[in-house]
Amino acid sequence: MAFEDLLEDPVIQKYLHELVGPKGMPVAAAPPDGEVTDEELAEELDLELNDVRRSLFILYENDLATYRRLRDEDSGWLTYLWTFEYENIPENLESELERLHGALEERREYERTHEFYLCEICSIRFEFGEAMDFGFECPECGTPMDAMDNDRLVHAMDERIDALEDELNIDAEA
């Protein structure tokens, strides 16, 4: 998939924005063909060099950019030539979805296996043990706590997990 096609996808735009932030988005959204130096990118995009370097290293850490170093024979200075590797984006997104799936499954299990109490005034939620320690009264305002039904939350997690499993082609029975 070409850079241009990837960058038109709102999901990929959001992913890149989450990685590099608003200051780094011009760098991520304008990958040049071939190699480029950080100085060239900063000048071309009219950005601070430190913002460009920060973005490039974030992209590098996420396998979306590579570099090679050249040493100037006379001065000994190093020049970094950057290449963007956006063909890795779909794989990275899939890894993120798998991580999210695992985290949601863990949280769902936690929600299913614990009993919670809620202070309606402060909107603070307590596990049973904490609520018992406080005598089932909110430590902030002294209001009696009510048993909390988290079935809607668990159901929403079930739906999100099902959607992720569909997207990741995970067999729910496995």
C-alpha positions as CSV (number, residue, x, y, z in Angstrom):
1,M,0.0,0.0,0.0
2,A,1.4,3.4,-1.0
3,F,2.0,6.2,1.6
4,E,-0.7,8.3,0.0
5,D,-3.3,5.5,0.4
6,L,-2.3,4.8,4.0
7,L,-2.4,8.5,5.0
8,E,-5.9,9.0,3.6
9,D,-7.3,6.4,6.1
10,P,-8.7,8.2,9.2
11,V,-7.7,5.2,11.4
12,I,-4.1,5.5,10.3
13,Q,-4.1,9.2,10.7
14,K,-5.4,8.8,14.3
15,Y,-2.7,6.2,15.0
16,L,0.1,8.4,13.7
17,H,-1.3,11.3,15.7
18,E,-1.4,9.3,18.8
19,L,2.2,8.3,18.3
20,V,3.8,11.6,17.4
21,G,1.3,14.2,18.7
22,P,0.2,17.4,17.0
23,K,3.8,18.8,16.7
24,G,5.0,15.6,15.0
25,M,2.0,15.1,12.7
26,P,3.5,17.2,9.8
27,V,6.5,14.9,9.9
28,A,4.4,11.7,10.0
29,A,2.0,13.0,7.4
30,A,4.6,14.0,4.8
31,P,6.9,11.1,4.3
32,P,9.3,11.8,1.5
33,D,10.3,9.2,-1.1
34,G,13.8,7.9,-0.3
35,E,16.2,9.1,2.3
36,V,16.0,12.5,4.0
37,T,17.9,14.2,6.8
38,D,16.2,15.6,9.9
39,E,17.5,19.1,8.9
40,E,16.0,18.8,5.5
41,L,12.6,17.8,7.0
42,A,12.7,20.6,9.5
43,E,13.4,23.2,6.8
44,E,10.9,21.8,4.3
45,L,8.1,21.6,6.9
46,D,9.1,24.8,8.7
47,L,9.4,23.0,12.1
48,E,11.8,23.1,15.0
49,L,14.6,20.6,14.5
50,N,14.0,19.1,18.0
51,D,10.3,18.4,17.1
52,V,11.3,16.7,13.9
53,R,13.9,14.6,15.6
54,R,11.5,13.6,18.4
55,S,9.0,12.5,15.8
56,L,11.5,10.6,13.8
57,F,12.7,8.7,16.8
58,I,9.1,7.8,17.8
59,L,8.5,6.5,14.3
60,Y,11.8,4.6,14.5
61,E,10.8,3.0,17.9
62,N,7.5,1.9,16.3
63,D,9.2,0.4,13.3
64,L,7.8,3.1,11.0
65,A,11.2,4.7,10.1
66,T,14.7,3.6,9.7
67,Y,18.0,5.5,9.5
68,R,21.5,5.0,8.4
69,R,24.4,7.0,9.7
70,L,27.1,8.7,7.6
71,R,30.2,10.1,9.1
72,D,31.8,13.1,7.4
73,E,35.4,12.2,6.9
74,D,36.7,15.8,7.5
75,S,34.6,16.9,10.5
76,G,33.7,13.5,12.0
77,W,30.0,14.7,12.3
78,L,27.3,12.1,11.9
79,T,24.5,12.6,9.5
80,Y,21.3,10.5,9.8
81,L,19.5,9.6,6.6
82,W,15.9,8.7,7.4
83,T,13.6,6.4,5.4
84,F,9.9,5.9,6.3
85,E,8.6,2.4,6.5
86,Y,4.9,2.8,6.6
87,E,4.2,-0.7,5.2
88,N,4.5,-1.8,8.9
89,I,1.5,0.2,9.9
90,P,-1.2,-2.5,9.4
91,E,0.9,-5.0,11.4
92,N,1.4,-2.4,14.2
93,L,-2.3,-1.7,14.3
94,E,-3.1,-5.4,14.5
95,S,-0.6,-5.7,17.4
96,E,-2.4,-2.8,19.2
97,L,-5.7,-4.4,18.7
98,E,-4.4,-7.7,20.1
99,R,-3.0,-5.8,23.1
100,L,-6.3,-4.1,23.6
101,H,-8.2,-7.4,23.3
102,G,-6.0,-8.9,26.0
103,A,-6.4,-5.9,28.3
104,L,-10.2,-5.9,27.9
105,E,-10.4,-9.6,28.6
106,E,-8.4,-9.1,31.8
107,R,-10.6,-6.2,32.9
108,R,-13.8,-8.0,32.1
109,E,-12.7,-10.9,34.3
110,Y,-11.9,-8.5,37.1
111,E,-15.3,-6.9,36.8
112,R,-17.0,-10.3,36.8
113,T,-15.2,-11.6,39.9
114,H,-15.4,-8.6,42.1
115,E,-18.2,-6.9,44.0
116,F,-18.3,-3.1,44.0
117,Y,-20.0,-0.4,46.1
118,L,-20.6,3.2,44.9
119,C,-20.9,6.5,46.6
120,E,-23.6,8.2,44.6
121,I,-22.6,11.7,45.8
122,C,-18.9,11.5,45.0
123,S,-19.1,8.9,42.2
124,I,-16.3,6.9,43.8
125,R,-16.4,3.1,43.3
126,F,-15.0,0.8,46.0
127,E,-14.3,-3.0,46.0
128,F,-16.1,-4.9,48.6
129,G,-13.1,-5.1,50.9
130,E,-12.5,-1.4,50.7
131,A,-16.1,-0.6,51.3
132,M,-16.2,-3.0,54.3
133,D,-13.0,-1.2,55.7
134,F,-14.9,2.1,55.5
135,G,-18.0,0.6,57.1
136,F,-19.8,1.0,53.8
137,E,-19.7,4.8,54.2
138,C,-17.8,7.0,51.7
139,P,-14.6,8.3,53.3
140,E,-14.9,11.6,51.4
141,C,-18.5,12.6,52.4
142,G,-19.8,10.0,54.8
143,T,-22.7,9.0,52.6
144,P,-23.7,5.3,52.8
145,M,-22.4,3.3,49.8
146,D,-24.8,1.3,47.6
147,A,-24.0,-2.1,46.0
148,M,-23.1,-1.4,42.4
149,D,-24.5,-3.5,39.5
150,N,-21.8,-3.5,36.8
151,D,-23.7,-5.8,34.4
152,R,-24.0,-3.0,31.8
153,L,-20.2,-2.4,32.0
154,V,-19.5,-6.1,31.6
155,H,-22.0,-6.4,28.7
156,A,-20.3,-3.4,26.9
157,M,-16.9,-5.1,27.4
158,D,-18.4,-8.3,26.0
159,E,-19.6,-6.4,22.9
160,R,-16.2,-4.7,22.4
161,I,-14.3,-8.0,22.8
162,D,-16.6,-9.7,20.3
163,A,-16.0,-6.8,17.8
164,L,-12.2,-7.1,18.3
165,E,-12.4,-10.9,17.9
166,D,-14.3,-10.4,14.6
167,E,-11.7,-7.9,13.4
168,L,-8.8,-10.0,14.4
169,N,-10.4,-13.2,13.2
170,I,-10.1,-14.8,16.6
171,D,-12.3,-17.8,17.3
172,A,-14.2,-17.0,20.5
173,E,-14.4,-20.7,21.3
174,A,-10.6,-21.2,21.3
